[in-house]
Amino acid sequence: MKITTLPFAGSVLPKDINDKAVVVIDVLRATSTIITALMHGAKQIIPVVDIKNAFDLKKQYSPGEVLLCGERDARIIPDFDLGNSPLEYTTEKVQGKTLIVSTTNGTKTIGAVGQAKELLLASFINAGAIAKRFQNQQEMVLFCSGTNGYFSIDDAFCAGYIASLIEKTTAIEACDLTRTLIIAWENSIEQYSSIIKNCFHGKYLISKGFEQDVDYCLQINLTEMIPGYDSHSQSISILRQATY
């Protein structure tokens, strides 16, 4: 199996994703939050890049049907219902709702690869399920969102973890970055949490008062649920036909 890793959102080219299965990773916090929202009963997630688009899209729905969710600079967007903290996305708040989501990094990454053959979302909290999904497949692309257009350790470690899990059961052909991240992960398992808390994005979120979010997002394998993106509806929902 061939595994390619893209290090940050600006690194993608059409040839990297055309006719390929792509897994978007944004550990802190977009994919962790989207996974959590679906775990707690959200109907679907509609990722958008622009805040204005989010407000315009909400007008197409009935009152009470939609929540506006997202952040800029880690803080909730004014007049939005929820921010980007996974701890906000309780069953009481999101069950049965359509969530229109806009974040600094994650939704931009999803938008950049929306035409991939298959687009799934991953974080530490569902990494094991993603690895199982791709056992004995031919090829996958691990696409790290990064932070503000730069490489980010949190996403990189998660990519390394997923690739490491796959390699335990399947022979892989890893690009140099994938191999580097496997080695980095396997040599950092015991201290990965403290390393991420001391990386740029981890420290930034903690400085803004979101240490509980970071702790939550770094938990491993909370769920077997895999979110998938439908390019026709331009929405994310629970993947119905995962093959293990």
N, C-alpha and C positions, 0 to 999 in steps of 0.2 A: 504494500500500500504506500502511495506517495503522500507525504504530508509537507505542505508548504506553509510557512508562517510569514505574515505581513506585520511589520513592527508598529505601525501607527497609521492613522486614517489617511494621511496624505501620501502614503506609499503605494496605493493601489493603482494598477493600470488595467484596462479592459481585458487584456490577455490573461491577467492573473485570476479572473473570476468567471469568464465566459464558459458556460457549459460545465461549471464545477459546483460542488457543494461547499458552501462557505459558512463558517461558524464565527459569528461576531462576539467578541469578548470585551466587556467594559465592567470590570469587577467593582470599581468605585465610581459610580454606583449604578449606572443605567440598566445593564442587563440583570444585575442582582435585584433591582427594584421591579423590573418588568416580570421576571420569573416569580417573585414574591406576590405581585398583584394577581397573576394568573393562578398561583397556588391558592389564593384566598377568594377565588371566584369571579374575578373580573371577566367580562364577556369577551372583550377583545382590546387590543392596544393599537392605536393609530399613531405611528411616529411621524413627527413633522420637524422640519428644521427651523422655520421662522415662527416667531411668536404671533405675528399677525395672521398667519395661516391657521394657527390653532384657534384663534377667536372666530375667524370666518367659518371654519369647519364646524364649530360648535353650533352655529346658527342653523345648520341643516338637520339638527336633531331636536326631539321634543324636550321640553323642560324636565330636568331630573334624570335624563337618560345618559348624560355625558358628564365626566369630570375632566377639567383641564389640569394637567400635571406637568411639573418640570422645574428647572432651575437655570439660573445664570450665576456664575461665580459662587456656586454651592448653595445659594439662597433661593427660596421659592419666588417664582415670577409674580409680580404684582397682579392681583385679581385672578390668580389661579387658585384652584381648590386644594391641591396637594403639591408638595415639593418633590424632591428626589430621594427622600429618606425611605428605605424599605420598611422601616418600622411604622410609618404612617399608613401603610397599605393593608389595613386590617379588613377582615371579612365584613364587618359592620359598614365600612366606608365604601368598599369597591365591589361587593358581590353583585353580579348582574349588570354592572356598568360598562359602558364603553369609555376607555381612557384615551384622551388625546395628549400625547407626551412630547415634550421638547426639552432636550438637555444640551449642555455645552459640547459634549463629545459623542455620546453613544448614538443619539438619533442621527447625527451627521454621518456616522460610520454606516449605520443601517441604510441610509439613503444612498450612500456611495456604491452599495453593492446590491441594491434592490432587484436588479435583473439577473442575479446569479441563478444557476439551475436550481439550487436549493439553498435557502438561507435560514439558519438556526441560530439561537442565542444561547450563550454559555456564560457561566461564572463558576466560582468554586462550589456554590451551593447545588449545582446540578452537573458537575464535571464528570462524575462517574457514569451518569446516564448518557452523556454525549459520547464518551469513549465506547460504551457498549453499542451505541447506535452505529458507530463506524467500524466496528470489528469486521474484518474480511471485506471491506469496501475497497475500491480501486484508488480513490484519491479524495483528499479534502484540503481545504484552505482554512487555517486558523488566522483570523483577522483581528488583531489587537487594536482597540480604539486609540490607546495612548491618551495623553493629556495635552490639550491645546496644541495639537499637531506634533507632539514629541513622544518618543519612546517612554513607556511607563512600566515599572517593575511589576506592579500588581497584575496587569494583563499578561505580561510576559511569563510570569510564574504560572499563571493559570493555563496558558498555552502549553508550557513545558509539562505541567501535570497531566493534562489530557493526552498529549503525545506519549508520555511515559506510560500511562495506563494502557494505551493501545498497543505499545510495543511489547508489553508483557504477554500478549496473546496473539499478536499478528506481526509478521515480518514487515518492516517499514523501510521506505526510502525517504530519508529526511533531508531537507535542504539544510544548509549550514546553520541558519538561524534556528531552525527547529532542533537540530542536534545540540546546539549551544544551550538552548533553553531546557532541554531534557537534562543535560549535565548540571546546569545551574539549579534546577528544581531538586534533583536527586541528592545534591550536595547541600541543600538548604531546608530539607523537610522539617527538621526539628526546630528551626528558627525562622521559618518563612513569615510567620505572623509579625514578629518583631522587625524583620527586614522591611516588610511592606509598610508598617507603621512609621518607619523612619525614612521611607522614600518621599520624594517631593509631594506626590498627591496625597499619600497617607498623612504626612505631617500637616499639609494644608487643611484637610478635612478636620483633623483633630483640633487644629488651631481655631476652627470655626465652630467648635462645639459638637462635632459629629463622631466622636470616638466610638459611641455605641453602634453607629452605622458601620464603621470600619470593622469592629468586632463581628457584627452580624455577617457582613459580606465575606469575611475570611473563614467562615465555617464551611466544612467540606461535606458535600453530599447530603444536604437536607432533604432533597427531593429527587425523584426519578422523572419529573416532568420536563419536557423539552418544548420550548416555544418555537414555532415556525412562522415565517413571514410569507404571506400570500401576495404576490405582485399584482394580482387582478383587483383584489379589494384593498390593497396597500395597507394591510393590517396584520397584526401578530396575534396568534391564538395558540392553544395547546395543540401540538402535533398529534394527529389522530392515528397515523400509520407508522409509528416508529417500529423498526425491525431490529430485534436484538439477537 
